[in-house]
Amino acid sequence: MPRPHSIVGHDAIRAELEQDLVTGNVSHAYLFAGPRHLGKMTLARWFATELLSAGQPPEALERTAHDCERMMHSDLFILDQLWIADQCEDWAVIAQTSNAPQQVREKKGVKTDTIGIDDIRSLQERLQETASGQYRCCIIRSAERLQTEAANALLKILEEPPASLVFVFTTQALSSLPSTIVSRMRVIRFHPLSHRELAPLLKGVEDEDRQFILHLAQGAPGIAHALKTDPEALRSHRLVHSKAVSFWRTHSFKERLQILDPLLKRGTEADQMLLHLALALREQSPSSLPSVQALHELASGLHTNAHRGLIVQRFGMRVS
């Protein structure tokens, strides 16, 4: 998903990080925790640029910002998109978000979107190098992807980090991280933004589209930005939402099953239908408690290996 070019919202978090820099109270490790698309990586990369700009003469700041934006700075390491056999093998694509060493993944033909012990060992070799400035920064996106061995390998360096090295991890699943990792990091929680905070991101958007995007984004600037810049995606969501509204209004069991057809297979269409079923139900005033409970059970059931067709039929019958 494309990132907004500028930071949207999170003023208190940004002020807190700026204060750390001013007072010299920079922690050796930060953990940005919160739902997807709230801007955690955008803040992480901004903070990395601020760290690497510390102590720089004014004439060097523009060059530092340029190198950080393009991930060319020798003191910045980002582990974001991973090389995955048969899925993501284009180094040009990977280089748009990651500059941490991953050649071992290609050599071994790694097929999972998890961060393994070899990834961390390759990264640790680079992290032991001497900083060219006051700080070095290592960003790891979605730290819940860390395999157990990889997480354990990070513990020692988190306990005894090299001088001037600052880690910034992001996660959308804080509870899934080992407590040993979390306890060694300063946790900063991200929350959905208000409509007022998202408004500057949607300047120039027609009112009807703006209201729908705000409703769909649920406080996530990443989603708002993506829908603003992709009219086709916006039209697709409108169509799915219209079907979801029809689902809650019709009393025909047959029609409801037809609308729920995308749920029979895993994938983006199923995820979108679940999202819009929830949004459309929320629009009802008041929402039916049994329907809310049935939808919750549907979502939970679809995340298991149970027969999707039976789960969908049961849901359709419960809300009929």
C-alpha positions as CSV (number, residue, x, y, z in Angstrom):
1,M,0.0,0.0,0.0
2,P,1.5,3.4,-0.9
3,R,2.5,5.6,2.0
4,P,1.5,9.3,2.3
5,H,4.4,11.5,1.5
6,S,4.0,13.5,4.7
7,I,3.1,12.5,8.3
8,V,-0.6,12.6,9.0
9,G,-1.7,13.0,12.6
10,H,0.1,11.4,15.6
11,D,1.3,14.9,16.8
12,A,1.7,13.7,20.4
13,I,3.9,10.8,19.3
14,R,6.0,13.0,17.1
15,A,6.4,15.6,19.8
16,E,7.5,12.8,22.3
17,L,10.2,11.6,19.8
18,E,11.4,15.1,19.1
19,Q,11.7,15.7,22.9
20,D,13.9,12.5,23.2
21,L,16.2,14.0,20.6
22,V,16.4,17.4,22.2
23,T,17.0,16.0,25.7
24,G,19.3,13.2,24.6
25,N,16.9,10.7,26.1
26,V,16.8,8.5,23.0
27,S,16.0,4.9,23.9
28,H,18.1,2.1,22.4
29,A,14.9,0.4,21.1
30,Y,11.4,1.5,20.3
31,L,8.3,-0.6,19.5
32,F,5.6,1.1,17.5
33,A,2.4,-0.9,18.1
34,G,-1.0,-0.5,16.6
35,P,-3.4,-1.7,13.8
36,R,-2.3,-1.7,10.1
37,H,-2.0,1.4,8.0
38,L,-1.9,3.9,10.8
39,G,1.5,5.3,9.7
40,K,3.9,3.4,12.0
41,M,6.5,2.9,9.2
42,T,6.1,6.5,8.1
43,L,6.9,7.7,11.6
44,A,9.7,5.2,11.9
45,R,11.4,6.4,8.8
46,W,10.9,10.0,9.8
47,F,12.4,9.3,13.2
48,A,15.4,7.5,11.6
49,T,16.0,10.6,9.4
50,E,15.9,12.8,12.5
51,L,18.3,10.5,14.3
52,L,20.8,10.4,11.5
53,S,20.5,14.2,11.1
54,A,21.5,14.8,14.7
55,G,24.7,16.8,15.0
56,Q,24.9,17.4,11.3
57,P,25.9,20.8,10.0
58,P,23.0,22.6,8.2
59,E,24.6,22.2,4.8
60,A,24.5,18.3,5.3
61,L,20.9,18.0,6.3
62,E,19.4,17.9,2.8
63,R,21.9,15.2,1.7
64,T,21.1,13.1,4.8
65,A,17.3,13.4,4.2
66,H,17.9,12.4,0.5
67,D,20.0,9.4,1.4
68,C,17.5,8.2,4.1
69,E,14.5,8.6,1.7
70,R,16.2,6.4,-0.8
71,M,17.7,4.1,1.8
72,M,21.2,4.9,0.7
73,H,22.5,6.1,4.1
74,S,25.3,3.9,5.5
75,D,23.8,4.1,9.0
76,L,20.2,3.1,8.1
77,F,19.0,-0.5,7.8
78,I,15.4,-1.3,7.0
79,L,14.0,-4.9,7.0
80,D,10.5,-4.5,5.4
81,Q,9.5,-6.5,2.3
82,L,11.2,-9.9,2.2
83,W,12.6,-12.0,-0.7
84,I,10.2,-15.0,-1.0
85,A,10.7,-17.8,-3.5
86,D,7.9,-18.1,-6.1
87,Q,6.2,-15.0,-4.6
88,C,8.5,-12.0,-4.4
89,E,11.8,-12.5,-6.2
90,D,12.2,-9.1,-7.8
91,W,15.0,-7.3,-6.1
92,A,14.0,-4.0,-7.6
93,V,10.6,-4.2,-5.9
94,I,12.1,-5.3,-2.6
95,A,14.6,-2.4,-2.8
96,Q,11.7,0.1,-2.6
97,T,11.2,-0.8,1.0
98,S,14.2,-2.8,2.3
99,N,17.9,-2.3,2.2
100,A,18.9,-4.9,4.9
101,P,20.9,-7.9,3.5
102,Q,18.7,-10.7,2.3
103,Q,20.9,-12.6,-0.2
104,V,20.9,-15.7,2.1
105,R,17.1,-16.0,1.5
106,E,17.6,-16.3,-2.2
107,K,20.5,-18.7,-1.7
108,K,18.3,-21.0,0.5
109,G,15.1,-20.4,-1.5
110,V,13.1,-19.3,1.5
111,K,9.4,-19.5,0.9
112,T,7.9,-17.8,3.9
113,D,7.1,-14.3,4.9
114,T,8.8,-14.8,8.3
115,I,12.1,-13.4,9.6
116,G,14.5,-16.2,10.3
117,I,17.7,-16.6,12.2
118,D,19.8,-16.2,9.0
119,D,18.1,-12.9,8.3
120,I,19.0,-11.6,11.8
121,R,22.6,-12.9,11.6
122,S,23.2,-11.2,8.3
123,L,21.8,-8.0,9.8
124,Q,23.8,-8.2,13.0
125,E,27.0,-8.3,11.0
126,R,26.2,-4.9,9.5
127,L,25.0,-3.5,12.8
128,Q,28.4,-4.0,14.4
129,E,30.0,-1.5,12.0
130,T,31.0,1.9,13.3
131,A,28.5,4.8,12.9
132,S,29.5,7.7,10.6
133,G,27.5,10.1,12.8
134,Q,25.9,10.3,16.2
135,Y,23.4,7.5,15.7
136,R,22.7,4.4,13.6
137,C,19.1,3.1,13.1
138,C,17.7,-0.3,12.3
139,I,13.9,-0.6,11.4
140,I,12.2,-3.9,11.4
141,R,8.6,-3.8,10.1
142,S,6.0,-6.2,11.5
143,A,8.2,-7.8,14.1
144,E,5.5,-10.4,14.7
145,R,7.1,-12.1,11.7
146,L,10.2,-13.0,13.8
147,Q,10.6,-16.7,14.2
148,T,11.5,-17.9,17.7
149,E,15.2,-18.4,16.9
150,A,15.4,-15.0,15.3
151,A,13.7,-13.3,18.2
152,N,16.1,-15.0,20.6
153,A,19.1,-13.9,18.5
154,L,17.9,-10.3,18.9
155,L,17.8,-10.5,22.7
156,K,21.5,-10.2,23.3
157,I,21.9,-7.2,21.0
158,L,18.8,-5.6,22.6
159,E,20.3,-6.2,26.1
160,E,23.8,-4.9,25.1
161,P,23.3,-2.7,22.0
162,P,26.3,-1.3,20.2
163,A,27.0,2.3,21.0
164,S,24.7,4.8,19.2
165,L,22.5,2.0,17.7
166,V,18.7,2.6,17.8
167,F,16.1,0.0,17.0
168,V,12.6,0.8,15.8
169,F,10.3,-2.1,15.4
170,T,6.7,-2.0,14.3
171,T,3.9,-4.5,15.1
172,Q,0.2,-4.9,14.6
173,A,0.1,-7.8,17.0
174,L,1.8,-6.8,20.2
175,S,0.5,-9.8,22.1
176,S,2.1,-12.2,19.7
177,L,5.6,-10.9,20.4
178,P,7.8,-12.6,23.1
179,S,7.6,-10.8,26.4
180,T,11.4,-10.9,26.5
181,I,11.5,-8.7,23.4
182,V,8.7,-6.3,24.5
183,S,10.2,-5.8,27.9
184,R,13.5,-4.6,26.3
185,M,11.8,-2.0,24.2
186,R,10.0,1.3,24.8
187,V,6.4,0.7,23.5
188,I,4.7,3.5,21.8
189,R,1.0,2.8,21.0
190,F,-0.6,4.1,17.8
191,H,-4.3,4.7,17.6
192,P,-6.8,5.5,14.8
193,L,-7.0,9.1,13.8
194,S,-10.0,11.3,14.0
195,H,-11.8,12.6,10.9
196,R,-10.4,16.0,11.6
197,E,-6.9,14.7,11.6
198,L,-7.5,12.8,8.3
199,A,-9.1,15.8,6.6
200,P,-5.9,17.4,5.2
201,L,-5.1,14.1,3.5
202,L,-8.4,14.3,1.5
203,K,-8.2,17.8,0.3
204,G,-9.7,18.1,-3.2
205,V,-11.8,15.0,-2.9
206,E,-15.5,15.4,-3.6
207,D,-17.7,15.4,-0.4
208,E,-19.5,12.1,-1.1
209,D,-16.2,10.3,-1.8
210,R,-14.6,11.9,1.2
211,Q,-17.3,10.8,3.6
212,F,-17.1,7.2,2.2
213,I,-13.3,7.1,2.4
214,L,-13.4,8.4,6.0
215,H,-16.0,5.8,6.9
216,L,-14.0,3.0,5.3
217,A,-10.6,4.1,6.5
218,Q,-11.6,3.8,10.2
219,G,-8.9,6.3,11.2
220,A,-6.1,4.7,9.1
221,P,-4.3,7.3,6.9
222,G,-2.7,4.6,4.8
223,I,-6.2,3.3,3.7
224,A,-7.4,6.9,3.1
225,H,-4.4,7.7,1.0
226,A,-4.7,4.5,-1.0
227,L,-8.4,5.1,-1.8
228,K,-7.8,8.7,-2.7
229,T,-5.1,7.8,-5.2
230,D,-6.8,4.7,-6.7
231,P,-10.3,5.5,-8.1
232,E,-10.7,1.9,-9.3
233,A,-10.2,0.6,-5.8
234,L,-12.7,3.1,-4.5
235,R,-15.3,2.0,-7.0
236,S,-14.7,-1.6,-6.1
237,H,-15.2,-0.9,-2.4
238,R,-18.4,1.1,-3.2
239,L,-19.8,-1.9,-5.1
240,V,-19.0,-4.3,-2.3
241,H,-20.5,-2.0,0.3
242,S,-23.7,-1.7,-1.7
243,K,-23.9,-5.5,-1.7
244,A,-23.2,-5.6,2.1
245,V,-26.0,-3.1,2.7
246,S,-28.4,-5.3,0.6
247,F,-27.4,-8.3,2.6
248,W,-28.7,-6.8,5.8
249,R,-31.9,-5.5,4.2
250,T,-33.1,-8.6,2.3
251,H,-35.1,-11.3,4.0
252,S,-34.4,-13.8,1.3
253,F,-32.0,-16.6,2.4
254,K,-31.2,-17.3,-1.2
255,E,-30.2,-13.7,-2.0
256,R,-28.1,-13.6,1.2
257,L,-26.1,-16.7,0.2
258,Q,-25.5,-15.2,-3.3
259,I,-24.2,-12.0,-1.7
260,L,-21.9,-14.0,0.6
261,D,-20.4,-16.0,-2.3
262,P,-17.0,-14.2,-2.1
263,L,-16.6,-15.6,1.4
264,L,-16.4,-19.2,0.0
265,K,-12.7,-18.6,-1.0
266,R,-9.9,-17.1,0.9
267,G,-8.4,-13.8,-0.5
268,T,-9.0,-10.1,-0.9
269,E,-12.6,-10.4,-2.0
270,A,-13.5,-12.3,1.1
271,D,-11.6,-9.8,3.3
272,Q,-13.4,-6.9,1.7
273,M,-16.8,-8.5,2.0
274,L,-16.3,-9.2,5.8
275,L,-15.2,-5.6,6.3
276,H,-18.2,-4.1,4.5
277,L,-20.6,-6.5,6.2
278,A,-19.3,-5.0,9.5
279,L,-19.5,-1.4,8.3
280,A,-23.0,-1.9,6.9
281,L,-24.2,-3.5,10.1
282,R,-22.7,-0.6,12.1
283,E,-24.7,1.9,10.0
284,Q,-27.9,0.4,11.2
285,S,-29.3,2.1,14.3
286,P,-29.4,0.3,16.6
287,S,-27.4,-2.7,15.4
288,S,-28.9,-6.1,16.3
289,L,-26.9,-7.8,19.0
290,P,-27.6,-11.3,17.6
291,S,-26.4,-10.1,14.2
292,V,-23.2,-8.7,15.7
293,Q,-22.5,-11.9,17.5
294,A,-23.2,-14.0,14.4
295,L,-20.9,-11.8,12.3
296,H,-18.2,-12.2,14.9
297,E,-18.6,-15.9,14.8
298,L,-18.5,-15.8,11.0
299,A,-15.2,-13.9,11.0
300,S,-13.7,-16.3,13.6
301,G,-14.8,-19.4,11.8
302,L,-13.4,-18.2,8.4
303,H,-9.9,-17.9,10.1
304,T,-10.0,-21.6,10.9
305,N,-9.7,-24.7,8.6
306,A,-13.4,-25.5,8.9
307,H,-15.5,-25.9,5.8
308,R,-16.2,-22.3,4.6
309,G,-19.4,-23.2,2.9
310,L,-21.0,-24.6,6.0
311,I,-19.8,-21.6,8.1
312,V,-21.3,-19.2,5.6
313,Q,-24.6,-21.1,5.4
314,R,-24.9,-21.2,9.2
315,F,-24.3,-17.4,9.3
316,G,-26.9,-16.8,6.7
317,M,-29.5,-18.8,8.6
318,R,-28.7,-17.2,11.9
319,V,-29.4,-13.7,10.7
320,S,-32.4,-14.6,8.5
